[in-house]
Amino acid sequence: MGEFESNATILLVEDHDDLAASVGDYLESLGFAMDYAADGSIALNLLEENPYDVIVLDLMLPKIDGIRVCERLRDRGDGTPVLMLTARDQLEDKVNGFQAGADDYLVKPFEMEELAIRIKALIRRARGELADGAMRVGDLEFDPRTMRVERSGQRLNLSPTSVRILKVLMRESPRLVSREQIENELWGDLLPDSDTLRSHIYNLRKGIDRDYEHKLLHTVQGMGFKIAAPEDA
């Protein structure tokens, strides 16, 4: 699994303990962090308290079924990608799932590898990674293969350190990234002095935002930084 998905968190909503354990163990072996819910009520409570990158949601659940969980999620404006699992293979069930707001659908029994592939695709789509591996937030695009950064089609000249910070922020967009996480990813245990990151953030902001009306790099005082399009800021 690439770096782009390696820090993703999955909520698995499944009432069959053996299947939940098998799926959880497999996805954890790929580097995903896992959270679990055995019924729809627990799932909705967890979703109120925690952000997730993907929800793997069984259709048939105690208390509140998968369709109703998905509907409630979308009704309150939560756009977290949902991969719906079901033992049914009827067209009507698929239609109902998609109408409720599901993003993808997988019929039991399924191969674990296919589940992982579908999860990774949902994460890339949600985080703005393009089919060729590039990342995009608003009109800002970054290609990790060539290290090329463009905004509104115009190439931006950034320092190598600014590009590394941008990669972290775009990978996590629109979520907040703490100062500590950025420093750890860039320098590990060999932390620079306290003003170094601030200087690099200043240069990055100047490089990507100075000539544009809509600002993409946002600072949350005392908490960290994020790259977000205007509608997500």
C-alpha positions, -999 to 999 in steps of 0.1 A, spaced: 0 0 0 13 34 -9 19 63 15 -13 79 4 -35 53 21 -11 42 48 -25 65 75 -62 60 67 -87 50 93 -116 26 85 -148 21 104 -160 -15 99 -197 -20 108 -204 -57 108 -224 -78 133 -208 -112 124 -178 -114 147 -158 -139 127 -161 -119 95 -154 -86 113 -122 -102 128 -110 -115 95 -116 -83 76 -101 -62 105 -70 -84 107 -64 -82 69 -69 -45 67 -47 -38 97 -20 -60 81 -20 -35 52 -15 -6 75 -50 7 80 -62 18 115 -95 1 123 -125 9 144 -155 -14 149 -192 -13 154 -215 -44 157 -247 -25 150 -260 6 133 -266 25 166 -230 21 177 -218 31 142 -238 64 143 -224 72 178 -188 66 166 -194 87 135 -205 116 156 -173 115 176 -146 104 151 -135 111 115 -130 82 92 -116 78 57 -140 50 47 -169 32 63 -173 -5 54 -210 -10 62 -230 -42 63 -265 -39 49 -281 -63 74 -275 -50 110 -292 -51 143 -311 -21 156 -305 2 127 -297 -14 93 -270 -2 68 -295 16 46 -307 38 75 -272 44 88 -261 56 54 -293 78 50 -287 94 84 -251 100 76 -259 118 44 -288 137 59 -265 154 84 -240 163 56 -214 137 63 -197 128 30 -174 100 43 -171 73 15 -193 43 22 -186 8 9 -217 -13 15 -214 -51 21 -243 -75 17 -250 -112 12 -277 -101 -13 -270 -98 -50 -303 -83 -61 -304 -52 -83 -330 -37 -60 -306 -39 -30 -278 -22 -50 -302 5 -61 -314 11 -26 -278 13 -13 -268 38 -39 -299 59 -33 -292 60 4 -257 75 -4 -234 45 -7 -203 50 -29 -196 13 -37 -210 -21 -32 -195 -55 -25 -214 -88 -24 -205 -115 2 -186 -137 -1 -158 -115 -14 -120 -116 -18 -101 -96 8 -79 -82 -20 -109 -68 -39 -121 -52 -7 -88 -35 -1 -86 -23 -38 -121 -8 -35 -112 9 -2 -81 24 -16 -100 37 -46 -125 54 -24 -98 71 -3 -80 84 -34 -112 98 -48 -122 114 -15 -87 129 -9 -85 142 -45 -58 119 -60 -62 118 -97 -60 86 -118 -24 92 -127 -13 95 -91 -14 133 -89 -33 151 -61 -57 180 -65 -73 204 -41 -93 231 -58 -72 245 -86 -40 233 -70 -24 202 -84 7 182 -73 23 153 -91 45 133 -67 63 115 -95 77 147 -111 73 170 -80 56 194 -103 31 219 -86 6 239 -106 -22 262 -97 -48 272 -124 -25 256 -149 5 278 -140 36 260 -127 47 271 -92 84 272 -82 86 259 -46 116 248 -26 121 211 -20 111 214 16 80 234 7 70 207 -17 74 180 10 52 200 33 27 205 6 26 167 -1 17 160 35 -10 187 36 -26 177 3 -25 140 12 -45 148 44 -68 176 28 -91 190 40 -82 177 75 -60 195 99 -24 184 102 -5 191 135 28 209 136 42 177 153 31 154 124 46 176 98 79 179 117 80 142 123 74 133 86 100 158 74 128 154 99 120 125 122 138 127 155 163 153 142 140 182 148 152 217 137 148 248 158 113 261 165 112 287 138 122 264 109 87 250 101 72 285 105 96 298 79 88 270 55 50 275 60 55 312 52 73 304 20 48 277 10 19 301 16 36 328 -4 43 303 -32 8 289 -36 -15 317 -24 1 351 -29 -11 356 -65 -46 341 -60 -78 355 -45 -89 322 -29 -64 311 -2 -58 273 2 -33 271 31 -50 278 64 -34 280 99 -54 270 130 -36 287 158 -22 263 183 -34 233 164 -18 230 130 -23 236 93 -45 224 64 -48 227 27 -85 231 18 -105 245 -11 -128 274 -3 -159 252 1 -140 230 27 -121 257 45 
